[in-house]
Amino acid sequence: MNFKIAYIENEIHIKYVALDKENEKLLAQYMLFNGLKLGEIHLTNTSVSIIERNSKIKSPMRVGGFVCANRKDDKNPKKKVYLEPKSERFQNTIFQNTLEKYEALFGKPYEGELKIRLIEQKPKEKVFHYNKGIFIAWFGVYEIEANSDMLEMILDTGMGSKCMQGLGFLEVVKPKVTKEEKKDEPSPQTI
């Protein structure tokens, strides 16, 4: 499972996905019948929208989100160092983490092609607070080549560390059209 919470124009938006689609339905039903509580706060006017993916995901898939990867600090093992997406160590960590997650969830090693390529990274990191912890992640856009099972797993469970704390939630993004590509498009014709 993976989730993303955003506060937009006095509304709380929660996006939730799970590998087990029955889990998604049960959560939606529970919220409809019982409302939503955040700690001691009971939210009224709760509405639930179920959005299914309209088609099978195809490789390569372009996704965006805050992906977190960290390692222990060499000087202070109790401290964590958060890796920037454009670093080679980040790329290796994410790749290994994704393979290990697949094997843990499906009980067998992944046997297909897997390529995770950073396309774009926001220059400034964002600090996330969860419980008493602080996590650091950068927004990035990634192009992922893999079989459909792996792509679905990545969308349903997230990518990187701290997915259970709301990081790693990925959404499919459309590639940006460059000015050169726009010039090549035929202009609308008037009859």
N, C-alpha and C positions, 0 to 999 in steps of 0.2 A: 504494500500500500504506500501511497505517497499523497501529500496534500500541499496546498498553497493557500495562505490566508492574506487577503488584501483589504484595506480599509479605504473605500472610494466614495466620496461625496456622502458621508454619514451613513454608509452601508458597509456591512462586513460581507465580503465575498469569500467563500471557501470552495476551492476546487479539490476534489478528492478522486483518486483513481486507485484501483486494486487489481492485482493479477487475477483474483477470483471475482468475477463479475457479480456473483450472487452476493458477495460482501457489500458491493456498492449499492445494490438494491435494498438490502437489509438496513443499511445506514440511512438511506433516503426515507424509507418507510418509518423508521424510528423517529427521525427528525420531524416528519409530517405529523405523526400521532402524539409525540411527546414534547415537541419544541426543541429548542437548543439552549443549553446552559454553558456558559463560560465561567468556570469557578462558581461564585455565588450569584452571578448575574444571569437571570433568565430572560432570554430574548423573545419578544413577542413579534408578530408579523414575520414569521419564518416562512419563506417560500423555498421550494426545492425544484430545481430543473435538472433533468437527466439528459445529458447530451452524449449520444453514442458517436463513435468514429464512423463517419459516413462511408468510408471505403477502407480496403486493406492498405496498410502502410507499405510503401515501396522503397526499395533501396536505390540510390542513396536518399536518406531522410535528413532534412535540415531542421534542427530544433534549437530553441533558445531557453535559457534559464540560469539561475544562480547555482552553480555546481561548486561543491566544496571538496577540497583534498588537503589533508594535513599530515604531518609527521612529527615525531618527537624531536625536540630541540637537542642537538648534539651536546651543548653545554649544560643544559638543565632538563633532564628527562621528564620532569613533571610538567614542563611547559610544551605547548604545541606551536609549531610553525605552520602557518597557512600558506599554501602554494598558489602561485599565480598561474592561471590557465595557459599562458604562453610559454611556461617553463617546461623543459623536457621531463623533469621529475613529476610534475602534475600529470602530463600526458601518460606516462608509464603507470602512475598510481591509478588513474581512472580506468585505463585499459585492463589492468590486473583485477581491480575491484569489480568490474563488469563481468569478466570471465568467472570469477569466484562466486558472484551472486547467481549467475546462471546455473552453475553446477550445484549450488546449495538449494536453489528452488526447484530444479528439474531432476536432480539426482544423477546427472550424467554430465560429462565434460562437453563443452560447446565444440562442435566440429565444423563450423562454417567460417567464412571470411568475417573478420571484424576490423574495421578501420574507423577510428574516431579522430576527426580532424577539426581543429579550431579554425573557424572562418573569421570571427570577429570577437573582440573583447572590449568591454567598457574600460576606460583607463582608471577609474576610481573604484576601489573595493567598497563593499557595503558591510556594515556590522549588523549581525543578527543577534538578538537576545532570546534565549530560551531557558526557562527555569532560572538557574543561577549561572548559566554558562553564556559565554560570548563566542560567536562563530563569525568567521570572515569569509566572504565569497565575492567573486566577480561575476557580473553577468556576461555570458558568452553565447555565441551562436556556433553550433557544431554541425558538421556533416558526418553522418554515420552510415557506413556501409556494412550490412549484415543480412542474415536471413530474416524472414518475417517473425519467427518466434523470438529472436533476440531483440528486434526492433520493438515489438509489442511489450516485451518484458521491460525494456528501458523506459518506455512511455508509462507503463503501469506501476513501476517501482521507483523510478527516478535514477539518477546517475550520481556517483560520488559518495562521499560520506555525509552523515547527518541528515539522511532522507527522512528518518522518523521524526526529525525536529523541523521539518518543513523546507529543507534545502534539497536541491537536486531535482525539483519538479520541472519537467521539460514540456514544452508545447511546440508543436510543429509550426515553423515559420516559413513564409514564402520568400524566395530569393529576391533581393533588391534588383530593380531594373536600373541599369546604368544609363547615363545620358546618351552614350553611343548606341545602346540597344534601342532607346526611344527613337533616335533618328532613323533607324532602320525600319521602324514600324510604318506600315502604310497609313497615310492620313485619311480621315473619313471623307467620303466623296458626297457631294450634293448633287441631286438629280433635278 
